[in-house]
Amino acid sequence: MCGIVGYVGHHVDGKAQTVVMEGLARLEYRGYDSAGIALVCDGGVETEKRAGKLENLRSALDAYPLHDSRTGIGHTRWATHGGPTDGNAHPHRGGDGDRLALIHNGIIENFHSLKKELLAEGVEFLSETDTEVAAKLVGREYDKVQDLTAAMQAVVGRLEGAFTLLAVHADAPGVVVGARRNSPLVVGLGEGENFMGSDVAAFIGYTRHALELAQDQIVTITPDSHEVINFDGSPAEGKRFEVTWDASAAEKGGYDSFMAKEIAEQPHAVGDTLLGRTKDDGELVLDELRISEDQLKNVNRITFVACGTAAYSSLVAKYAIEHWTRIPVDVVLAHEFRYSDPIVDERTLVVSVSQSGETMDTLMAVKHAKDLGALTLSICNTQGATIPRESDAVLYTHAGPEVAVASTKAFLAQITAAYLLGLYLAQLRGGTFADDAKAVMTELREMPEKIQEVLDRMDRVIEMANFMADTRSVLFLGRHVGFPIALEGALKLKEIAYIHAEGFAAGELKHGPIALIEPGQPVFVIVPSPDTPHELHKKVVSNIQEIRARGARTLVIAHDGDEDVEPFASEIIRVPQCSPLMAPLLTVIPLQVFALHLAMAKGLDADQPRNLAKSVTVE
């Protein structure tokens, strides 16, 4: 949640406002309900902030221009303490003469006691936020020590919770200081200018050179330098990395929405996640794992921790990894993991899945797993994020920036990465496990082309979404790997179309959900491949018959050549033939497209659905 941008440079008067506003625009996908900016100019600090969308802030800046500046910070806020008002928006002021401005992501859990202390000293507050407490504290310390970095260091040790703080001061016109604990912050390195941001999208239009910060670190940037220290004041160094995509990747590129663009990018998301991870002979090479082969061979249990869409990708992975390795796999919602007294030890591999790498529930689960002695591995789409840094190993997806709040291409990339992990474990086990892994990899490399084929067939799905715009409820049924796809299809409709949607395991139909079936009720059914073992295909066809007999409108996703579904389907959406475990990479696409176009038909903003944020950085 929230977005942070910082800039300092030599180059052009007025550039600070341009860079900060552009960065905030690129961070809109994170979700927010107010925005603000602070510039150091003419011996003072000028601020402007407005509730609502970024356009409100732009209009205010047009009406009441700030002076030109080469140093600035900006923020998009998602309200936690205090409602989304102009007064509660960031930046907040502090210090003698309010000459300091500060912005903040996260939650300061002990702000009540700190605020009580400041009130006793006669400090006045203009907002209901926890952030203003930090601004007053840093401002007070600056007045004592006359050094912004030292002032920040004096305060952060007193704060509890999750926070990223950025501060500027009128007396330090070429300096921005940032601090992070359990909340994202990355540094962009330019020539004669430097940047900070919640993620690299904030400054990707200016540099691809970035610096990854560790937990509990403070960074000070000037136009020509950056310096990192730990909260205790000891010297530290960030880890440099190169961003592999450019600013155009974060633009719509002619599509009506980022979600439409990201759905269309799914063949590349899967293909790029596979790229460079096999030798010429087909053997998997996952050098980035940083866990020894002996440790991985010793693993006797795997636990996935994730939330939302990432949890559904983990459920898909469970079926595949257990089949390929015979290692038992659990999937636990990350926010339940710490509180369920989990059974893990040094032979357990805890795999966290997060697009942003900043999901607070998942981060806390990873830390708890490490405390219990487990091996931890992160599947993540964002370089420099917190969860990969906190984990023993990382397996990056290479989906490129995902801007729309509702995840699409990251979901497919997460499944692909989890499959790579499972196949690598199978390879390490040797024998028939390794032989099977090679055969599966051959088919997995063919999936981007089949994904594109599905995308090319979506005209009828779009038509269905358009004429179903008034639908009030949609149900989804699936079995085996089709069950998590049913859950994901329902989630997409909830997220962006705001209608009732539920996913069920098809075998549960007669155990309750069939009571919901009435004439005209739309039901998507994800039909397993006819090659699926245990006669699951026949069982799902029987489910279709049962709900069709009760008047349901059956919207069937089936493989090419599957004729058994034809007598009972109101609509058939075909996907190319593939093996059962590859099917999720194809069958989810019509559900994504349906949700997007139904939301569009209702006149809704699919990219920024109400009440949701891309990166949930508070528990």
N, C-alpha and C positions, 0 to 999 in steps of 0.2 A: 504494500500500500504506500501511497505518497511518493512524491518524486523530489529529488534534491539536485540542484545544479550550482556549481561554483566556478568562477572565472577570474583570472588575473593576467594582464598582458601589457606589453609595451606599445602595441601597434597603433590602434586608432581610437581616438576619443569617441565614446559612444558605443564601442564594440561590446562592452560588458553587457549592456541591455540586450543587444542583438543576440549574443551567444546564449544568455540565460533564457530569454524567451523562446528561442529555437529549441533549446534543451528541454524546457518544460513541455513544449508541444510534442516532442518525441517521447516524453514520459507520460503522456495523458493516458496511455493504455493501463497504467498502474491503478487507476481509479482515484478520484478526488472530488471534493465538493467546495474547494476554495483555492485561491492561488495568490501569491505575493512575490515581491521582488525588493531587494535592498541594494543600493549603489553607493559606493564611497565617492564623493565628489565635492569639490569646493570646500574642503576642510570639514565636511560633515557627512552624515549618512542620511540619504533620502530613501523613503519607502513608499510603496503603493501596494495595496492588497484588497481583494474583493472576494466575496462569497460567489459561488457558482462556477461556471466554466471559465476557461482561460480567456475566452472572448470578452468577458466582463472586465478582466484585468487589462486587456489590450485597449478597450474603449476608454478606461480610466486613464491609461498612460497617454492616449491621444488627446484627451481632454485636459489633462494636467501633466504635461511632460516633465520628466526628471532631467537633471543636468547630465551632460556627457560624463562618462566614467570609463575607467579601464579595470575596475574591480567591482565584482557584484556577486550576489547569491540569489537564488530563487527557489520557490517551493510550491508544490501542489499538495494540499492537505486532505486527508480523509478523517472526518471528525471522530475523535474519541472522547477527550475531555472538553466539554462545551460544544454547543451546536455549530453548524456551518455558517458563521456570521463574519462580517468584515472584521470585527474586533478580535475574533478568535483565530482568524487566518494568520499565517506566518508571513513575514518575520515578526519577531517580538524584540522590544528594545530593553536596554539595560545600561547601567553605569551612570556616572555623573553626566548630566545633560542628555541622557539617552543617546550617547554617542556610539554605542555598540548595537549591532543587529544580529539576531541568531535565528536559525531555522532548525527543525528537528523532525526526524522520523522515529516512530516507535512510541513506547510508553515509559515514563519515569514513575516507577511504582511507589516510591517513597516521597512523592512531591508534596503530599499533605504536611508531613512533618517539616520539610524544608520550607514550605510556604509559611507555616506557623512561625518559624524562626525569623523569617524576613519581615513578616507583619509586626512582630515584636520590636523590630528595629525601626519601624515606621515606613517601610517600603510600601508603596501603593501599586496595586495591580489593575490592569485595564482589561483583562480577559479572564476566562474560566479555565485556561489551559494549564497543563503541566509544563509546557514548553516555556512559558513566561517565567516560571521559577528558575529554569536553567539560565535564561537570559539575564535575569537579575543577579544570579550568583556569579556568572562569568564576568558580567559588568563590574560587580563589586570587587572581584579579585583583580581585574585589570587596573582599576583605580589604585590598588595597592602596589602592584608590581610593574605596571607600565609595559607589559609584554603579553601579547595575545596568546602565544603558545603556553607560557607559564600559567596564565590565568585559566586556560582550558584544562591544563593538567591538574591544577589545584581543585577543580570542581568535579571532574569525571569520576574520581575515586569515591565521591560521596553519593553518586547517583546509583540507584538500583533499577533494574529492568532492562529493556532493550532500547537502544538509542543510536542514531547517527546525529551528530551536531555539526553545524557549520556556522562560523562566526566571522564577522568583519568589524573593524573599528575605525572611526574617523581619524584617529591618530596614526593608523597603519594603512595608508592608502594602497599599498602594493602587496597586501598579505590577505590570504584566506586560510583559516585554520579549521580542520575537521577532526572529528573523533568518532570512533565506532565501537559498539558492543552489541553483538547479536542483531545487527541491522546493516544493510548493505552500504558500502561506500567504495568507489574505485576512482583512481586518479588517472587523468589523461595528460600525456606528456607532449607538449608542442615545442616550437622554436620561438622563443621570446614570449611565450604564453603557456599557461598550464590550466588544468581543468579539474573539477571534481563532479561526480554524479552518482546517483543511485545505481545506475548501470551504464555501460559504455554507450548506449543509445543517446545519452545526454550530450556527448561531445563527438560522436562519430563523424559529423560533418567537417571536423577540423583536424582530427588525428586518429590514427589506428594504434598508436603506441600507448600502452596502458600499464598501470601499476596496481598490483593486487595487494590489499592490506590484510593483515592478520587480525585476530581478535584483540580487543583492548589496545588499540594503537591510535596515536594522534599524528596527523600529517599537516605540515605547514607548506603552502605553496606561495611562491613569488613568480614573477615573469620568467626568471632564469633558474629557479631552483625548486627542489622539493626535499623535505627532511621528514623522516619518520622516527618517532620515539614510542616506546611503550608507555602505558599509563603511569608506571613507576619512574619515568624519566630516562630509563636506560636507552641507548641508541638501538635502532632497529633498521631493517631494510625491507622494503616491499619486493614482491616478485614481479618482474617485468613480463609482459606478454603482448602478443600482436593480435589485434582483432581481425578476424578473417572475412568479415563482410563490410560493406560500405554503406553510406547513408541511403543510397537508392534502395537497399534491401529493406529499409524501414519505411519506405513510401508505398503508396497504394499501387503505383505502376499501371494506372488505367482501370483498375477494378473498382467496383462500387463500394467495397468495404475491405478492410484488412482481412476479415474472416474469409471472404471470397478468395482473396489473393493467397492466403495461407492454405486453404483447401486445395487450390490449384498447384501449390508448391510441394504437395506431399510426395510425388515421385522423387523429387530431388532430396527431400528430407530423409527418406528411407535410403536412397542411393548414396548420399553423402555420409550417412551414419555407417554404412557398410564400407565406405572407401578406405583403402589402405590397411584393412584389418585382416587380410589373408595373404599368404605367400602364393607364388605361382602354382604350387602343387595343391592349393586349397586349404592348407593348414592355417588355422587361426593364430594371429599374433596380436595380443593385447598388451603391448609394452607399458601403456600408461597405468595399468592396474596398481603397480607398486606393491603388490602382495606376492610373495614367493609362491612358486608352484607347489612346494611342499606344504605350505599353509593351506592352500586351496584344496589340495588332495586330502587334507585332514578334515575338511568341512563335512559335517554329518547332518547339518540342518541349515535351512535358509529361511530368514524372515524378512519379508518386504514391509516397509513402513512408508505410507504415502497418504495423500488426501485427495478426494474428488476424482477427477479424470486420471490422475497419476495412480490412484488406488485401483481403478479399473484396468489400466494397463498392467498393473502388477498381478491382478487376478488372471488375466490372459497368460501372463508369463508363468504363473503357477502350474497350469495344465501342461505347458510345454516343457518346463525344466524338470518337473517330476517324471515326465515321460522319457526324456532324453537321458537323465542321469540317475533316476531312482533315488534321488535325495529328497526327503520330505520338505515341502515348502509351505510356509504360513504367510498370509497377508493380513496385516493388522493396520487399522486406521491409526495414523501417527499420533493423533490427539488422544487415543485410548492406550497407546503402548505403555507409557510410563505408569499408568494407573491400573494396569492389569496384572501386576506382579509377573512380568514375562520370564519365561524359562529360557535363558540363553547362557552360553559359556564360551570358552575360547575356541570351541569347534563350531560355533554358530556364526554364519555370515549374515549380517544385517544389511540389507540393501535398501537404501533410501532413494525415492524417486521424486524429483521436483523439477519442473521446467525452469523456474527462476533460481533455484538453489538458495532461496531465502525464506521459504515457508517455515514460519516459526514453530508450528506443531512438529514438523518433520525434523527440524534442527534439534529440538529438545529430545526427540526420540533417539536421534543419533548419539547425542551426548550421554543419554541414559544407557544406551547399548554399550558404549565404550566404557562407562563406569562399571558395567557388569562383566567386562572382559571380552566382549564379542569383537570379531573382525567387522569393520564397517566399510561399505562401498557405496558410493553415490552415483546414481544415473542422473545427469543434469545437462541442461542446454545452455548454461550461462557460465562462461569463463570468469574466474575471479570471484565467484559467489561463495557465500559462507559455508554452506553444507559440504561442498567438495573439499574445502580447506579443513573442515573439522573431521572429515572421514579419512580412514586409512588409505583408501583408493578411490579413484574416480573413473567412470566410463562416460565420456562426453557424447551426447547426441549432437549431431551437426545439422540441426534443422534451420539454423539462421534465426533472426529475431522473430518472435511471435508476439505481435502487438495486440491483436484482438483478445479480449478477456477470456472468452470461451476457447479452450484449447482444441486444436485440430491436428496440425502437422506435428506438434510435439508429442501427441498421443501415439501416432504411428512410429515416430522416432524412438519413443520410450519402449514400445513393444520390440522394435528392432534391436535396440541396445540390450534389452533383457534377454532376447533370443541369443545374441552374440555371447552374453555371459553364460547362458545355459549350455550352449554348444561348446564353448571353451572348457567348461567343467567336464563335459562329456569327453572331449578330446583328452583331457588330463587323465581321465579314468582308463583310457586305452581300450583295446579289444574291440568288440562290436559297438561299444558306445562311440568310440572314435570314428569307426567306419560310418555309422549312421549320421554322425555330425557332418562329415564331408558331404554326404548326399543331401542333407537338409540345406547346407550352405549353398549348394548348387541351385536349389529352387529359390532360396531367399534372394539370391542375386538377380533372379528373374522377376521379382515382385514389383520393382518400380515401373516396368513396362505394363504389367497387368493393372497396377493402380491407375496409370494414365488411361488405360482402356476403360476402366469403370468411369472415370471422370468424363470421358467422351460420350458416355451413354446417359447422361443425367437430364436430358430434356424432359422426359416424362415425369421424373421426380419433381422437377421445378414446376411443371404444370399442376401436379397433384398438390403441392404446397400452396400454390396460388388460389386454387379453388377450395382449399380447406382452411382458409384464413379465419373463419368463424368457429372452427373446431374448439371445443372447450376441454377435451380430454383425449389423450392418446395413450394406448398401452403398448408394451414391447415384450415379446417372448423370445427366449433363446435357451439352448442347452449346450453343455460343454463350453467351449470357448465362445459360443454365441450368447451365453448368459451375461458375462461382463459387457458384451457389445450391446445387449438390450439395456443394461443399466446406463451405459454411456449415451445411447440414443435418447433415453428419457431425460438424462441430465442436460443434454444440449437444448432440448425443448424448454425445460424449466428455466435455464439460464437466460436464453435470449428471446423466447416467445412468451414467457410468463403464463404458460398454461399447465394444467395438471397433466403430469406424465409419470408413469411408473414402469419400471422394468421388472420382469419376473423370470425365474427359472421355469421353463415350460412344464416341467414335471410337477410344479406346485399348483398348476392350474385348477385341478379338481380339489385341492386342499384349501380353497377359499377364493382366489381371484376370479374364478369363473362366475361368481355372483355379480361381478361388475359388468358382465357382457349383456348388452341390450341391443336391439335393432339399431344399426347405423354406427355402432361403436368402432372407431378405427383401431386396428391392432396390427402393428408390424410384427412379423414373425421372421426371425433369422433362422433359415433352414440349414442344418449342417450338410456338409458334403455327403453324397451317397456312399462315399468310401469310409465315413466315420464308423468306427467299430461299435459293437453292442447294439446294433440296429437302431441307433439314435435317430437316423433319418426317418425311418418308418414311424417312430414314436412322435416326432414333431409333425409329420404329415397328419397323424391322427389328431393331434392338438388343433391343427388348422380345421379339420373337419368338425370338431366339437364346437369351436367358436363360430364357425360359419353357419352351423345348424341353428345357432341361437341368434342369428341376424347380424353378426359382426361384419364389418368391412375389413377383409383380410388383405393386408399389404405385405406381400411375400417377397423376401430377398432369397433368391435361390441361384444355384450354379447353372451355367449353360448346360443344356441337355437334360436337366432334371424335369422329366415329364410328369412325375407322380403328383406334383403340386398343382398342376394346371386345372383340374376339375374343381378345386376348392379355393382358388385365389381370385379375389376381386381385381387385384393388380399384381403383376409379377415384375420384379426388378432383378435383372440378371447380372451376375458377376462371372468372370472367367473361372474355368475349372482350376482347382489347386488342391493341394493336400489339406486335410482338416485343420492342422495347426497354422497354416498360412492364411486361412480364411478371414480372420479378424482384420487383417490389413486391407481387405477389400470390402467386407460387408458393412463396416462402419461408415464408409464414405457416403452411401445414399442417405444415411441418417443425419450426417452432418449437413449435407446439401438441403435436405428437407427442412431441418430446423432453421437454417439460414434464410431460406426463401419464404418460409411461413412467417418468420419475424419481419422480413422485408414487406410482405403482403399486408402485415398489420401496421406498417409504418413505424417500426421500432428501430432503434439504433443497435444493430447486432454487435458492433465492436465494443460498446461501453454500456452493457446492461445495468439496470438500476441495482443499487445496493451491493454490487460486486466489484472486486479489484483483482488485478492480475496477480499481484504478489501479496500474499497475506503474511505480513511481517509482525503481527502480534497474535498472541494466543487468545 
